[in-house]
């Protein structure tokens, strides 16, 4: 049985209908004077914009390909005529080496090695629980 103190909140939720789902949109309207949501509204709008980047050049190094990109992450302020562009230089190193897995000396490119490791995992999950390279890859960013 619901306690009496929860009934008003539940009633409000039920009768608010679609306005509850669209409340974040209404908080971000230009005529809204509630500035407590300005950061979340700005981030929401920023996430809806396409990412602007261009490849500057490629460089072959021993065992890697280095790609240099120019990136514009945002413009600020948005509505003013003199925009400040937040520009960044991004370097991405792409290994061009072949990989081998323990117990198998077949040289494989990264995608093939990942597929093979998952095949081993599916054949024997207990024995090969740590074989897929996505496990350490995910751990590095978590």
Residue, then its C-alpha position, 0 to 999 in steps of 0.5 A: x500500500x502506498x503511503x499518503x505522502x507519496x500520493x501527491x507526487x504520484x498524482x502529479x507524475x500521472x497527470x503531467x503526461x507528455x509534459x514530464x518527458x519534454x520538461x528538459x526541452x522547455x527548460x532550455x527555451x530562450x524565454x526561460x529565465x531559470x538559469x539553474x539549467x544553463x550548463x546542461x542546456x548548453x551541453x545538450x545543444x552542443x551534443x546535437x551539433x556535428x563535430x567539425x574536423x579535418x585531416x591535416x596530414x598523415x605520417x608513416x612512422x615505424x609500426x604506426x601511422x600518425x594522423x594529424x587532425x584539426x578539430x573545432x569543438x565549439x563556437x562561443x558565444x553562439x549568437x554573437x557575430x565575432x565567434x571564438x572558435x575553440x580549435x584543437x590539434x588532435x594526433x591519432x596513432x594507428x598501429x600498422x603491426x600484426x598481432x599474435x595471440x598466446x598459443x597461436x603464432x598466426x599474424x593477424x591485423x587488429x580486427x582479425x585478432x579481435x574476432x579470433x579472440x572472441x571466437x576462443x572466448x565463445x568456445x571456452x569462456x572459463x579458460x579464455x575469459x581474459x583473451x579478448x583484447x577489448x577487456x584491457x582496452x576498456x580497462x584503460x578508459x574506465 
